[in-house]
Amino acid sequence: MAVLGSGPAGFYSAYKVMQGISNAVVDMYERLPVPFGLVRYGVAPDHPEVKNCQDKFSEVASSPNFNFIGNIKVGQDVSLRSLTNHYDAVLFAYGATKDRKLGIPGEDTLQGIYSARDFVGWYNGLPEFSNLNPRLDEGDTAVIIGQGNVALDVARTLLKDVDTLRQTDISEHALAALSKSKVKRVHVVGRRGPMQVACTIKEVRELMKLPSVSFVPIDRDLLPPDLSSLPRTAKRLTKLLLEGSSIASADARKSWSLDFLLSPVRFVSDQGTNSSQVNAVAFSRMTFAETEDKFNPVAKVRQAPQDESESISTSLAFRSIGYQSEPLPGMGDLGIEFDEKRGVINNDYYGRLISSSQDKSGTRTIPGMYCAGWVKRGPAGVIANTMEDSFATAEAIIADWKSKVPFLGGGDGWDGIKKDVARKGLRSVSWKDWLKIDAAERAQGKLLGKEREKFTNPEDMLRILN
């Protein structure tokens, strides 16, 4: 089986398939020279416990029936058509490679506006964003549009004492920039109310407990008067929001707020000497429809009847409204249908790829083709959700194999492909190679008093191997 992507979806699926099918061989393809995907480049540096799943992934990779094939871009270096000729099955588990846009004026033209995904990749050492150079020293206010966990990760990174990050695996270039940051006030803005926020209790609690950082109280009318009837999770989060931070605003050096019922309409430029720099974000005030219960977690909002607006002055803005997967080159040639709107590969919910047309037997599934993770269900949930989802896909693969349903043509896997790769002058990276890169990063990190210092340039990673 070829697995495309080396993040949680790929590894959890591989683990379950290798466990459920005797002598199953897995070749895992990764576009970067290093594995672990979102665990390495998406998890916040101050959440090292979340990265413990890497130990399980390394255990999977130690099997003689597992091959890591890094630094190879499927669809570019190796065609999808080629994979179908050399494997019994192909599993798409490559995650979300871009973020959703707001689609409002100024978003693509003004300086000082960043994607939260890019910013997280920047401080985590993702090569494609290592030169992002966010302007953290322009002003003292930051606006984050979106109220999910990634938005709160960005807020916490901006507000946290930089010295507490020095022993984490955050990149040195990010430490240098954060140490010069002037940001003291962070607005985390959402279209709906506090009972509809997408963030988790853990993320909110961490922000509430930051030393010398205060939380601006929420309008009490937006919260239920009686919390006793709320579900347990909603009750805990609401209590946390009501209690706020233990630091009084007068004693705080920095502050943050959750700003509700605001929908961004445009980024406003500086009308002075720097007209290319964002100066403010303009919002339209939202309200709950009369028929909606504003305390319902799925309550919908509409624009306020008086066309009310609000503006927050800032020189630094982030959009954090979700990630999105993209199709791989060559999918259409194989009859694989990608839903551009939802950002997923069409599948039967269990991970089997499906086509809009039926074959002669009346089935819509594409033999030997599967998906798992965000490219299967959309970019939502935490790593535990991805594990459950990936196990479900793996169980479908196991059931199909044992039922002897049609798969792909089979073949010799990586052994039948690597000669063409070498002929193109490409350098693939094995698991043994990754361990050398890993050792070099840890050695560099030890010199800096931290767990590791990641290479932010693939050429530097490959240079270690040469």
Solvent accessible surface area in square Angstrom, and as a share of the most:
residue,aa,sasa,rsa
1,M,26,0.12
2,A,0,0.00
3,V,0,0.00
4,L,5,0.03
5,G,9,0.09
6,S,1,0.01
7,G,10,0.10
8,P,10,0.06
9,A,11,0.08
10,G,0,0.00
11,F,0,0.00
12,Y,20,0.07
13,S,0,0.00
14,A,0,0.00
15,Y,57,0.22
16,K,47,0.20
17,V,4,0.02
18,M,39,0.17
19,Q,114,0.51
20,G,24,0.23
21,I,19,0.10
22,S,98,0.63
23,N,126,0.65
24,A,17,0.13
25,V,74,0.42
26,V,0,0.00
27,D,3,0.02
28,M,0,0.00
29,Y,3,0.01
30,E,17,0.08
31,R,92,0.34
32,L,21,0.10
33,P,1,0.01
34,V,2,0.01
35,P,0,0.00
36,F,7,0.03
37,G,25,0.24
38,L,65,0.33
39,V,0,0.00
40,R,8,0.03
41,Y,15,0.06
42,G,16,0.16
43,V,16,0.09
44,A,2,0.02
45,P,6,0.04
46,D,28,0.15
47,H,10,0.05
48,P,77,0.49
49,E,88,0.40
50,V,53,0.31
51,K,23,0.10
52,N,91,0.47
53,C,21,0.12
54,Q,36,0.16
55,D,105,0.55
56,K,63,0.27
57,F,1,0.00
58,S,42,0.27
59,E,106,0.48
60,V,10,0.06
61,A,7,0.05
62,S,84,0.54
63,S,33,0.21
64,P,130,0.82
65,N,48,0.25
66,F,11,0.05
67,N,59,0.30
68,F,7,0.03
69,I,3,0.02
70,G,0,0.00
71,N,27,0.14
72,I,1,0.00
73,K,81,0.35
74,V,19,0.11
75,G,20,0.19
76,Q,131,0.58
77,D,17,0.09
78,V,6,0.03
79,S,56,0.36
80,L,4,0.02
81,R,129,0.47
82,S,30,0.19
83,L,0,0.00
84,T,18,0.10
85,N,94,0.48
86,H,42,0.19
87,Y,9,0.03
88,D,56,0.29
89,A,4,0.03
90,V,1,0.01
91,L,0,0.00
92,F,0,0.00
93,A,5,0.04
94,Y,39,0.15
95,G,19,0.18
96,A,17,0.13
97,T,42,0.24
98,K,81,0.34
99,D,21,0.11
100,R,124,0.45
101,K,107,0.45
102,L,37,0.18
103,G,69,0.66
104,I,27,0.14
105,P,89,0.56
106,G,17,0.16
107,E,12,0.05
108,D,105,0.55
109,T,106,0.62
110,L,25,0.13
111,Q,81,0.36
112,G,4,0.04
113,I,21,0.11
114,Y,26,0.10
115,S,3,0.02
116,A,2,0.01
117,R,27,0.10
118,D,29,0.15
119,F,0,0.00
120,V,4,0.03
121,G,3,0.03
122,W,3,0.01
123,Y,0,0.00
124,N,0,0.00
125,G,0,0.00
126,L,15,0.08
127,P,18,0.12
128,E,92,0.41
129,F,27,0.11
130,S,21,0.13
131,N,129,0.66
132,L,45,0.23
133,N,109,0.56
134,P,9,0.06
135,R,77,0.28
136,L,4,0.02
137,D,72,0.38
138,E,84,0.38
139,G,21,0.21
140,D,79,0.41
141,T,23,0.13
142,A,0,0.00
143,V,0,0.00
144,I,0,0.00
145,I,7,0.03
146,G,10,0.10
147,Q,18,0.08
148,G,19,0.19
149,N,36,0.19
150,V,48,0.28
151,A,0,0.00
152,L,0,0.00
153,D,16,0.08
154,V,0,0.00
155,A,0,0.00
156,R,3,0.01
157,T,9,0.05
158,L,5,0.02
159,L,3,0.01
160,K,40,0.17
161,D,68,0.35
162,V,25,0.14
163,D,87,0.45
164,T,77,0.45
165,L,4,0.02
166,R,101,0.37
167,Q,144,0.64
168,T,22,0.13
169,D,12,0.06
170,I,0,0.00
171,S,1,0.00
172,E,63,0.28
173,H,60,0.27
174,A,0,0.00
175,L,6,0.03
176,A,53,0.41
177,A,27,0.21
178,L,14,0.07
179,S,57,0.37
180,K,142,0.60
181,S,32,0.21
182,K,112,0.47
183,V,3,0.02
184,K,102,0.43
185,R,57,0.21
186,V,0,0.00
187,H,26,0.12
188,V,0,0.00
189,V,1,0.01
190,G,10,0.09
191,R,116,0.42
192,R,81,0.30
193,G,1,0.01
194,P,3,0.02
195,M,23,0.10
196,Q,13,0.06
197,V,24,0.14
198,A,80,0.62
199,C,9,0.05
200,T,57,0.33
201,I,16,0.08
202,K,88,0.37
203,E,14,0.06
204,V,0,0.00
205,R,78,0.29
206,E,47,0.21
207,L,0,0.00
208,M,7,0.03
209,K,145,0.61
210,L,10,0.05
211,P,106,0.67
212,S,35,0.23
213,V,3,0.02
214,S,4,0.03
215,F,14,0.06
216,V,59,0.34
217,P,115,0.72
218,I,23,0.12
219,D,85,0.44
220,R,104,0.38
221,D,99,0.51
222,L,28,0.14
223,L,3,0.01
224,P,7,0.04
225,P,112,0.70
226,D,82,0.43
227,L,25,0.12
228,S,81,0.52
229,S,97,0.63
230,L,28,0.14
231,P,95,0.60
232,R,173,0.63
233,T,86,0.50
234,A,30,0.23
235,K,57,0.24
236,R,95,0.35
237,L,21,0.11
238,T,2,0.01
239,K,97,0.41
240,L,23,0.12
241,L,5,0.02
242,L,70,0.35
243,E,129,0.58
244,G,18,0.17
245,S,22,0.14
246,S,110,0.71
247,I,52,0.26
248,A,57,0.45
249,S,93,0.60
250,A,100,0.78
251,D,109,0.57
252,A,24,0.19
253,R,136,0.50
254,K,31,0.13
255,S,22,0.14
256,W,0,0.00
257,S,5,0.03
258,L,10,0.05
259,D,26,0.13
260,F,12,0.05
261,L,19,0.10
262,L,3,0.02
263,S,19,0.12
264,P,18,0.11
265,V,57,0.33
266,R,120,0.44
267,F,9,0.04
268,V,45,0.26
269,S,25,0.16
270,D,41,0.21
271,Q,154,0.68
272,G,51,0.49
273,T,151,0.88
274,N,56,0.29
275,S,76,0.49
276,S,45,0.29
277,Q,10,0.04
278,V,1,0.00
279,N,69,0.35
280,A,8,0.06
281,V,0,0.00
282,A,7,0.06
283,F,0,0.00
284,S,10,0.07
285,R,71,0.26
286,M,13,0.06
287,T,38,0.22
288,F,27,0.11
289,A,27,0.21
290,E,166,0.74
291,T,135,0.78
292,E,58,0.26
293,D,81,0.42
294,K,70,0.30
295,F,50,0.21
296,N,59,0.30
297,P,91,0.57
298,V,107,0.62
299,A,0,0.00
300,K,145,0.61
301,V,23,0.13
302,R,99,0.36
303,Q,90,0.40
304,A,7,0.05
305,P,99,0.62
306,Q,143,0.63
307,D,97,0.51
308,E,85,0.38
309,S,92,0.59
310,E,66,0.30
311,S,70,0.45
312,I,15,0.07
313,S,80,0.52
314,T,9,0.05
315,S,21,0.13
316,L,2,0.01
317,A,0,0.00
318,F,0,0.00
319,R,23,0.09
320,S,16,0.10
321,I,47,0.24
322,G,31,0.30
323,Y,26,0.10
324,Q,35,0.16
325,S,2,0.01
326,E,68,0.31
327,P,51,0.32
328,L,35,0.18
329,P,83,0.52
330,G,31,0.30
331,M,5,0.02
332,G,63,0.60
333,D,112,0.58
334,L,29,0.14
335,G,37,0.36
336,I,7,0.04
337,E,51,0.23
338,F,31,0.13
339,D,38,0.20
340,E,112,0.50
341,K,188,0.80
342,R,142,0.52
343,G,0,0.00
344,V,1,0.01
345,I,0,0.00
346,N,41,0.21
347,N,27,0.14
348,D,42,0.22
349,Y,175,0.66
350,Y,118,0.45
351,G,0,0.00
352,R,55,0.20
353,L,0,0.00
354,I,28,0.14
355,S,19,0.12
356,S,84,0.54
357,S,75,0.48
358,Q,120,0.53
359,D,77,0.40
360,K,216,0.92
361,S,96,0.62
362,G,38,0.37
363,T,54,0.31
364,R,106,0.39
365,T,51,0.30
366,I,28,0.14
367,P,64,0.40
368,G,2,0.02
369,M,6,0.03
370,Y,6,0.02
371,C,0,0.00
372,A,0,0.00
373,G,0,0.00
374,W,38,0.13
375,V,0,0.00
376,K,11,0.05
377,R,75,0.28
378,G,9,0.08
379,P,41,0.26
380,A,64,0.50
381,G,47,0.45
382,V,79,0.45
383,I,29,0.15
384,A,52,0.41
385,N,62,0.32
386,T,12,0.07
387,M,63,0.28
388,E,109,0.49
389,D,19,0.10
390,S,0,0.00
391,F,45,0.19
392,A,38,0.29
393,T,0,0.00
394,A,0,0.00
395,E,92,0.41
396,A,7,0.05
397,I,4,0.02
398,I,22,0.11
399,A,48,0.37
400,D,15,0.08
401,W,106,0.37
402,K,137,0.58
403,S,77,0.50
404,K,179,0.76
405,V,58,0.34
406,P,102,0.64
407,F,33,0.14
408,L,38,0.19
409,G,77,0.74
410,G,9,0.08
411,G,68,0.66
412,D,84,0.44
413,G,9,0.09
414,W,34,0.12
415,D,87,0.45
416,G,23,0.22
417,I,4,0.02
418,K,85,0.36
419,K,144,0.61
420,D,65,0.34
421,V,4,0.02
422,A,69,0.54
423,R,175,0.64
424,K,121,0.51
425,G,68,0.66
426,L,60,0.30
427,R,89,0.32
428,S,31,0.20
429,V,1,0.01
430,S,47,0.30
431,W,32,0.11
432,K,148,0.63
433,D,18,0.09
434,W,8,0.03
435,L,89,0.44
436,K,98,0.41
437,I,0,0.00
438,D,20,0.10
439,A,59,0.45
440,A,24,0.19
441,E,0,0.00
442,R,107,0.39
443,A,59,0.46
444,Q,78,0.35
445,G,0,0.00
446,K,166,0.70
447,L,144,0.72
448,L,79,0.39
449,G,47,0.45
450,K,15,0.06
451,E,92,0.41
452,R,15,0.06
453,E,25,0.11
454,K,8,0.03
455,F,44,0.18
456,T,36,0.21
457,N,63,0.32
458,P,42,0.26
459,E,109,0.49
460,D,48,0.25
461,M,0,0.00
462,L,32,0.16
463,R,145,0.53
464,I,73,0.37
465,L,24,0.12
466,N,144,0.74
